[in-house]
Amino acid sequence: MKNLSSSSIVRSIVALLTIGVFILIISCDEKSTSQERLANAEMAGAEIAGQEIAGQEIAGQEIAGQEIAGQEIAGQEIAGQEIAGAEATHTMTLSDFTLWRAPTETYIQEATSAIGSDIDRGIHDLFVFNNQLHIGYGDADLNAGGVSPIKLLSYSSPEAEITIDPLETGEEGIYRYRLIDGELMIAGVDSTDADELTSRPLIEGNFLRTRDGAWEKHRAIQGGEHVHDVTRFMEGLWAVGSGADNRIEWETYGVYRYLWFSGDGGVTWRRYKRVFREVPGDTRFINLLAVGPRLYIFGYLNPSADGEPSVPKNEVIIGATGEPTPLITGQEEGRSPEEAHPLANIYVIESYPLSPDLGVISGFDIQERSWRTWRVYGDGRIEVISEWEGLRLIDLSIDQESGSLLALFNNSMNLEADTGKIMLGDRIESMTELAIIDFNEGSRPTSIVQWGELILIGQEDGQIVSALLQ
């Protein structure tokens, strides 16, 4: 039961980087998640989604923008489709936000009583699947799942009572849902100690998914101390995270960052690549984005020695039989900054697949020293989203019925901004402002989703507020 969530990593690095120190010391006996939304860290005033793994350096090739013709991406399904065509004009407005539900009250009470008031109360993700609302919550930093088991919570309608699925997650938290092949999937960010005991001395991570609407769990990702993300690419499922193959390796050598592959829908997994840390500290792969014939793999190395910078470790696979290749940073021997891949020096916090050939990533540009968002195209093109310049993306969701996009931003780069903006539209280019909302200390927004005519916002206090589209 090692602790370390993406949000916590972010907060830790935020504090350290804000004072010019790009270090996060993480013991090898800790686990992480948040949005494992990753793993977070603030880099010189910037958050970073963090994860655990230590790794050896891999010699990289230049792959930026390399085109592969005639590659077919079989069966890639993603939550949401980019809508092509004429721009839609949204004249809708929102009613005032009011309290809708507080679905995690029991968890908050039990975890607070056992661990203390510092537990993470936030609603990490809101996801509508088959017209049911699913809730992501928990604390993988303080290991809250060990004292208050993390449940699969959902609502069948806005008027219904909460539904608690009988499947035991065995997780410290749920940070992100992914819609893949028409089913909902969860990467097991941090398994609880009780669940872990059944697999010792091996380290095996959890993978949860629905099949024909019913949840199932597979504890089969060897080395998966933390499993942060999952996606479909080409002929199978891919997952990323950090850990070690077994307890002896973990306690003797430490952490690796991992890439795993499954050809049977997540029932079994094999290690596709792992990298030992170049220096003592934490290292992880934490985000995936599959677009066209490319699978982008985003991670970081966070040294534990004072004064050493934390650095992105981003890679790409091109084609069904490609190998993971580090993106050129421009700092390698014999390379110049002009040769750098546009995503090589980005700390990626979150990835959002919009269609098989288009995705969005959010993160911190360490060269521009700014939070940004990027469009990533299947043909290799990458561009900053100019429409969102000056805004800091909190969450982006796709309505499964209409395909429309809903985005929630800070109104400035400041993490503690006083106001935020909600935008709605069929395409990024046609999104228009829906509302400006105030952010209140202690109840700041963490996630957003559209559910029919409702706009729902999850907050850091565990409450969900709603407003009506009019």
N, C-alpha and C positions, 0 to 999 in steps of 0.2 A: 504494500500500500504506500506507494511513493507519491508525494503530492506535487502538483504543479499544473495549473490550468492556464489556458491561453490568456484569459483575462488577467490572471495573476501575474503571469510572465510579463504581460503588457504593463501592468501597474508597476512591477518591480523595475523594469527597464525604463519606464517613464521617469521614475524618481531618479535613478542613477544617471540616465542620459541627459536629463534636464540640467544636471550640474556638470555635464561634459564628460561623464564616465560611462563608457559603453560596455559595462560589464554586468553580468548577472551570475552570482555564484549559486550553483544549484547542486546539492549533494546527490550522489548517484543513488541514494536511498530515497529519492523523491519522485513523485509522479506529477504529470501536468496535463492540463487540457486547455480550455477555453477558449470557442469557437473556438484546446484544444479547442474553442473557436479561435480554437486554437489556442494557445500559448500566446502570451502577449509580452511586449516589451516596448518601452518608450525609448526611442533612439534620439538623443539630443533633442528631447522634447517630442519624441515620436514613439507610438506604441508598436509593439512587434508581437505577432502571434507566435508563441514559442513552443518548443518541444525538445524532447530529450534524446540524445544520441551522440556518440563521439565518433569521429571518423577519420579514416586515412584519406589523403588527397588523391583525387583521380585526375589523370591527365585529360584535358578537354579538347574538343575540336570546335571549330567555328561552325555553327549550324544556323546562325541567324538568318531568317528569311529564305532558307533553302526550300525550293518548291519541289513537291513530289507529285507528278501527274498520274492520274488514273488510279489513285488509291481509293478504295471504297471502304467506308466505315460502317461495318455491319452492325445493325441493331442499336445504334447509340441513341438513347432516349434521355432527355434532360428535362428538368423541371422548368417548363416554359419554352415557348417558341418566339423567336424574333419575328415580328409582324412586318412584312414587306408591303409597300404600296403607299398610297397617298397619306399624308399626315392627317391625324384625327385632331379635331379641335375639342378640347374638354372644357365645358362650361360648368362642370359640376362644382359644388361647394360642399363643405363639411359642416355638420352641426358641432356643437361644443363637445369636447371629450368628457366622459363621465366614467366612473368606476363600473366595470363590467363583471369581472370575477377576480378572486384571489385563490388560484388553484393549488398553491403550494403551502398553504398555511400550516398543515400538519408537519411537513418537512421543516419549515422555518422554526416552529416551536421545538421540535425534537432535536434538531441540530444545534440550535441556540442553547438549549438546556445542557447538551452534552459537551459542546465545543466552545461556545461563547458567542458573543454578539458580532464577531468579525466574520461570520460565515457569509458566503456569497448567496444573496437572496434572489438574484436576478433571473428574469425570464430570458434565457439565452437564445431561444428560437421559437417562432410560431410558424406552423406549416399546415396548410390545408391540403388534405389528400382524401380523395373520394368523398368530398364535401364534409369531411370531419376535420376538426381543428386539433392538432397535436402540439404538445407543450414540451419544450426543452428547458431543463433546470438542473441545479445541483452545484457541488463545490468539490472539484478534484484537487484543489490545493490543500484544503484542510480535511480531505477525506470524509466528507459528510455522509456519503452513502453507507459507510460502515456503522453509523448510528441511526440513520433514517433512510432505509432502503429506497433507492430511486425507482420510481414507478413509470410505466408507460401511461401517461395521462392524455385523455382526449375528450372532446365534446362532439356529439353527433349533430347538434344544432345550437344556435345561439340561446335557445330557451331551455335546453336539456341540462340535466345534472351531469356532473363529471363522471367519466367512465375510467375505471382502473383495470388495465389488462392483467390477467393472472401471471403472465410470464415474468420471472425474476430477471431483471437486467444484469445484476451483478456488477454494476457500474457506480462510480462516484458522482457521475453527472451525465446528462445528455446535452451536448453543446450544438449539434447540427444534424438536421435531417437532410437526406439527399433522395430525390426522385429519380430512379434508374430503372429502365425496362418496365415501366408501369408499376413499380413497387417502391415502397418507402424503405430506406436503408440508413443504418446508424453505425459509424465507426466507434468502437469501444475505447474511449479516450483513456480510461483509467479503471481497471477492474478492482473490486474490493478485495481485501485480504481473505475474507471468508470464501469467496469464490475462487481465489487464487490457489488456496491450499490444495484443491483437487488436482492441480496440474504440476505441482512442484515435484522435482527440481526444475522441470522445464518452465519457461516463461511463455505463456500463450495468451494472446489478446482476444477480445470478444468482437464479433460481428453480428449485428442484429438486422433482420429484414422481415418484411411481410411477404407472404406467398399466398396468393388468392385471398388477400385481406387479413390473414392470420399471422401474428408475430411468431418468429422462431429465432433461436440464438445458436450461434456456432462458435465454440471456443477453440479455434483452430489456427490462429495467426501466430506461428512460432516466432518468438522474439518481441512480440507486441506488448511491451510494457505500457506503451501509449500508442493508440491507433487513432490518427487525427482526421483522416479523410478517406473517402472512397469514391470512385467514379467508374464509368464504363469507357473503355478505349479499345477500338478494333474488336478482337474476338473474345474479350473477357473483362472481368472486374479487376481493378487495381486499387491498392490501399497504401497509405504511407504512415509513418510514425517513428518510434524510437524504442530502444531497449537493448536486450542481449538474448542469446539463444537459451541460456539457462542461468540458474542462480550462481553457480560457481564462476561462470564467465562474467556475470554482472558484478559480483563482489570483487573479482580479481582484476579485471581489465576496465570495466565501466561500460559506457554507453556507445551505441551505434545508431546511425540513422538508417531507416529501412524503406524499401519499396517491395511490395508483395503483389502476387498475381493469383487470380482464381479463374479457372476455366469451367467451373461447374456452379456458377451463381452464388459463390461464397460459402459453400459447404466445406471445401478444403482449400488451403492456400499454400503457395510455395514462395520461398524467398527469391526475389528477382535480383535484388542488389542490396548490399548494406555497406556502409562506410564508417570506419572507426574514426573517432575524433582526432584531429590533427594535433590538438593540445588539450590538456585537462580542462574539463568544463562540460557544458551541455550542448548537444547538437541534435537536430531533428529535421525530418521532412514533415511539413504540416499541411500543405494545400496541394490539390491537384486541379488541373483544368485541361480537359480534352476538347480540342477544336480541330476539325479537319483531320489531316494525317499526323497531328502533333499532340503529344501528351506532355504538358508542362508540369514540372515537379518543383515545388518551392519549399525551401527550408532555411536553416541558419546554423551557424556555429557560434556559441557564446563562451569565450574563454573565461576561465576562473581567475587568471592572474591579473592583478591590478594593472590598469593602464592599457590593456590590450583591447582593441575594438571588437565588437560583435559584428559578424559579417554574414551576408546572405550566402546561401548555398543552393543555387537554382540550376535545374537541369532540364533537358528535353529529350523525348524519344520521337523520332520521325519514322513513320511507317510501322506496319504490323510486326516486322522482325527487327526493328531498330534497337539500339542499345542506349541507355541513359547517358547523356553527354553533358558535362557542365557547360553552362553558358559562359561565353567569353566576357570577362570583366574589364579587359583592357589593362590589367595590372600584371598579367602573366609575362614571363620573360619572353622577349621578342615581340610583344604585342604593344599596341598603342591605344590610348583611350578612344580614339575614333573607331576602333574595331569592336568596341564593347556592344554586346547584345542589349537592346533597349530594356530588357527585364533583368539583366544580370545583377544590377546593383540596387534592386528593389527589395525591401522587406515586405513581403506579401502577407497581408493580414487576412484577407478573405478572397475567395474566388466565386463567381456567379456564372454558371453556364446558362446561356439564353437560348441557344440552338446548337445543332451539330457543328456549325461553322462560325459561331460567334460567342464570345464570353467577355466578362468584365472582371477585372481584379482591382482591389483597393490595397494601398500600402504606402510605405514611406520611401521616397526617393532620396537616397543618401547623398547624391551629388547636388540635387536642387535643394535639399534640406526642406522638403515640403511633403505634406500628405497629398496624394493624388489618386485618380482612378484612370484605368486604361481600357480601351477596347482591344480585344485580342481576336484576330480573324483566322479562319482555317487556312488561308493562303499564306500565312506567315506575317501579314501586316500587323503592326502594333502602333496604337496612337493614343495620346493623352485625350481624355474626354474633356474637350474645351468647354462644353456646356455646363460642366460641374466645377470649373476652376474656382477656387476660393471657398469651396464647401468641403466639409469632411464627412464622408459617407459613413453612416451608422449601420444601415441595413438596406438591402434591395430584395424585393420579392416579385414573383410572377404569378398573376392570377391564372389558375389552371383552366378556367372556363373561357375567358376572353383573350388570354395571352397578354394582357396589359401589364405594364411595369409600374411598380410602386416603390418610391425611394424615400428614405428618411435621412436628413443631413443635420450636422451642426452648422450653424450659420457662419462659422469661422473655423480656422484651423485649431483653435483653442479647445482642448478636450473638455474643459469646463464651461463651454459656451452657455449663455443665458437663454438663447432662443434656437429653434430649429426650423427646418423647412421640410414640408411634405410635397413631393412631386408625383404626378400621375401621367401616363401616356402610353400609346401603343408601341412607340419606339423611343430610344434615348433622345433622338433629334426632335421629337415632337412632345416630349414631356413638358407639362406646364405646372406652375405653382398651384397647389391645392389649398395649402394653409401654412401660416406661420404660427408656431406654438411656443409657449414658454416652457423652459426646463427648470424644474424645481429641485433643489438640493435634496438628495436622499431618494428621489423618485424619478431619476433621469431615464429616458427611454433607451432600451437595449435591442428591440426587435420590432418589426412591423409586418403586417399581412392584410390583404383584402379577403373578406369572407362574405360573398354575396354583396349586399349593400352596406356592410359594416367595414370600417377601417379599425383594426385592433393594434394597439401598441403595448408591448410588454415592457415592464419597468424594472429598475434595479431593486425595488422594494418587494418584488414578487407579485405585484398587482398588474392586472390587464385593464386598460381603459379602452373605451370604444366611442366612435363617432359615426354618424349616419351620412352616407353619400346622398346629396340632395340635388 
